[in-house]
Amino acid sequence: LHMGKTMKEDLTVVVKCIKQLYPPEFNVFSVYAEFYHNYFASQAKKSAESHLEDKDIYLLLSWVHNFYPKDMRKDHALAKELDKVKLGSLLPSSLSKELEKKYLDSEEVTVKNSLSKCLDKEIQRWKEDKEPEKLNGHFQSELLGIFVIQSIYSGQKRAQDISSAVGEELSQRLLKELPAFLRSYRDAFEDFKEKSKKHIHYKPILIANINNCWNFR
């Protein structure tokens, strides 16, 4: 953030105050922009090659795909001059792809574990002596129906915020996880139906789970 802010502010000063003090052939803005970019890129590469936590990988990819090319380089005071310089990306393509794979693998596991924990909690609730919650007057599991959908949507949205390509890749992965989760849900529910017919809230629990189907569709 400090480097990005410094680069943006200093290059704005170069455009407004310094550039016109030199002959055009000096390409003063290009010189400044290339030095700043090269330093910024070297620091980004250094960070990318070190051990990063998941949240750091996400932040770095956000800079590579989003903040740097869009927020900084498309700034109204700089865009015209920066378009002439052709600075390139903050990270080499191979290193960027490596980070993207790490992020996608991690996010896929995170969502998968989240869905699994959600189902475990739901199964535990079936065993309790409690009537299911009602939404709009109908028995329904807010935990299962809404939480699962939000988990998948949130994962897609985070990836989409990095880039459309990363978002599309994660969406494809999660679309494979959802049927696997639904099979586990179905098997657990079938098991409950067979073994828990004497449960005091057996019928409301059946209705709640049937009503969940609409949300999942």
C-alpha positions in Angstrom: 0.0 0.0 0.0 2.8 2.4 0.9 4.7 1.7 -2.4 1.5 2.0 -4.4 0.6 5.3 -2.8 4.1 6.7 -3.2 4.4 5.7 -6.8 1.0 7.1 -7.7 1.6 10.4 -5.9 5.2 10.9 -7.1 4.3 10.1 -10.8 1.4 12.6 -10.5 4.0 15.2 -9.5 6.2 14.2 -12.4 3.3 14.7 -14.8 2.1 18.0 -13.4 5.3 19.7 -12.3 8.5 18.0 -13.5 7.9 16.7 -17.0 7.7 20.1 -18.7 11.0 21.3 -17.2 12.9 18.8 -19.5 13.1 18.6 -23.3 10.6 16.0 -24.7 13.4 13.7 -26.0 14.5 13.1 -22.3 11.3 11.1 -21.8 11.4 12.1 -18.2 8.1 10.5 -17.2 9.1 7.2 -18.8 12.3 7.1 -16.8 10.6 7.8 -13.5 7.8 5.3 -14.3 10.1 2.5 -15.3 12.3 2.9 -12.2 9.3 2.9 -9.9 7.7 0.0 -11.7 10.9 -2.1 -11.6 11.3 -1.5 -7.9 7.7 -2.3 -7.2 7.9 -5.4 -9.3 11.1 -6.6 -7.6 9.4 -6.3 -4.2 6.3 -8.1 -5.4 8.5 -10.9 -6.8 10.4 -11.1 -3.5 7.1 -11.4 -1.6 5.7 -14.0 -4.1 8.8 -16.2 -3.7 8.6 -16.1 0.2 6.3 -18.2 2.4 2.9 -16.5 2.2 -0.3 -17.1 4.2 -3.5 -17.5 2.2 -4.7 -14.0 2.9 -1.3 -12.6 1.7 -1.5 -14.6 -1.5 -5.0 -13.2 -2.1 -3.8 -9.6 -1.4 -0.8 -10.0 -3.7 -2.9 -11.4 -6.5 -5.3 -8.5 -6.0 -2.5 -6.1 -6.6 -1.2 -7.9 -9.7 -4.6 -8.2 -11.4 -6.6 -5.4 -9.9 -5.2 -2.6 -7.9 -2.1 -2.0 -9.9 -3.4 -2.2 -13.5 -6.8 -0.7 -12.8 -6.8 1.6 -9.8 -3.2 3.0 -10.2 -2.4 2.8 -13.8 -5.9 3.9 -15.0 -5.8 7.0 -12.7 -7.1 9.9 -14.8 -3.9 12.0 -14.2 -1.6 9.1 -15.2 -3.4 6.8 -17.6 -2.4 8.7 -20.8 1.3 8.9 -19.9 1.4 5.3 -18.6 -0.2 3.9 -21.8 2.9 5.2 -23.7 5.4 3.4 -21.3 4.0 -0.2 -21.4 5.2 -1.3 -18.0 3.9 -4.8 -18.0 2.7 -6.8 -15.0 4.0 -6.7 -11.4 4.8 -10.4 -11.6 6.2 -12.8 -14.3 3.3 -14.8 -15.7 4.7 -18.1 -14.4 4.9 -16.8 -10.9 1.5 -15.3 -11.1 0.0 -18.6 -12.3 1.8 -20.4 -9.4 0.2 -18.1 -6.9 -3.2 -18.4 -8.6 -3.0 -22.2 -8.3 -2.1 -22.0 -4.6 -5.0 -19.6 -4.0 -7.5 -21.8 -5.9 -6.4 -25.0 -4.1 -6.7 -23.3 -0.8 -10.0 -21.7 -1.5 -11.5 -24.9 -2.8 -10.4 -26.8 0.4 -11.8 -23.9 2.6 -15.2 -24.0 1.0 -15.3 -27.9 1.0 -14.5 -28.0 4.7 -17.0 -25.3 5.4 -19.7 -27.3 3.6 -18.7 -30.4 5.5 -18.9 -28.7 8.9 -22.2 -27.2 8.0 -23.7 -30.6 7.2 -22.3 -32.1 10.5 -24.0 -29.3 12.4 -27.2 -29.9 10.6 -27.1 -33.6 11.3 -26.5 -32.8 15.0 -29.6 -30.5 15.0 -31.7 -33.4 13.7 -30.8 -35.4 16.8 -31.8 -32.6 19.2 -35.2 -32.3 20.8 -35.9 -29.1 18.9 -38.3 -28.2 16.2 -36.7 -26.7 13.0 -36.8 -23.0 12.5 -39.4 -21.3 10.4 -38.7 -18.9 7.5 -41.7 -17.0 6.2 -44.0 -19.4 8.1 -42.4 -22.6 6.6 -40.1 -25.1 8.2 -36.7 -24.6 6.8 -33.0 -25.0 7.7 -31.4 -21.5 7.5 -28.1 -23.0 8.4 -28.0 -25.6 5.6 -29.9 -23.9 2.8 -28.6 -20.4 3.2 -25.2 -21.0 4.6 -24.1 -23.4 1.9 -25.2 -21.2 -0.9 -23.5 -18.2 0.7 -20.3 -20.1 1.2 -20.1 -21.0 -2.5 -21.2 -17.5 -3.6 -18.7 -15.8 -1.3 -15.9 -18.0 -2.6 -16.8 -17.2 -6.2 -17.1 -13.5 -5.5 -13.6 -13.3 -3.8 -12.1 -15.1 -6.8 -13.9 -12.9 -9.2 -12.6 -9.8 -7.5 -9.0 -10.9 -8.3 -9.8 -11.5 -12.0 -12.6 -12.9 -14.2 -10.3 -15.9 -15.2 -9.6 -16.8 -11.6 -13.3 -16.4 -10.7 -14.2 -18.7 -13.6 -11.7 -21.4 -12.6 -12.9 -21.4 -9.0 -16.6 -21.5 -10.1 -15.8 -24.6 -12.2 -14.1 -26.3 -9.2 -16.9 -25.4 -6.8 -19.6 -26.7 -9.2 -17.9 -30.1 -8.8 -17.9 -29.8 -5.0 -21.6 -28.9 -4.7 -23.0 -32.2 -6.2 -20.6 -34.1 -3.8 -22.0 -32.2 -0.9 -25.6 -32.7 -2.0 -24.9 -36.5 -2.2 -23.6 -36.5 1.3 -26.6 -34.5 2.4 -29.0 -36.8 0.7 -27.4 -39.9 2.2 -27.4 -38.4 5.7 -31.1 -37.4 5.3 -32.1 -40.9 4.0 -30.3 -42.4 7.0 -32.3 -40.0 9.4 -35.6 -40.9 7.7 -35.0 -44.6 8.2 -33.7 -44.6 11.7 -35.4 -41.7 13.4 -39.1 -42.3 12.8 -39.9 -42.0 16.5 -38.2 -38.6 16.8 -40.7 -36.1 18.4 -40.1 -33.6 15.5 -39.7 -36.2 12.7 -42.4 -34.7 10.4 -41.2 -31.0 10.8 -37.6 -32.0 10.1 -38.7 -33.9 6.9 -40.7 -30.8 5.8 -37.7 -28.5 6.5 -35.4 -30.6 4.4 -37.8 -30.9 1.5 -38.2 -27.1 1.6 -34.4 -26.8 1.4 -34.5 -28.3 -2.1 -36.0 -25.2 -3.6 -33.0 -23.1 -2.4 -30.5 -25.6 -3.7 -32.1 -25.7 -7.1 
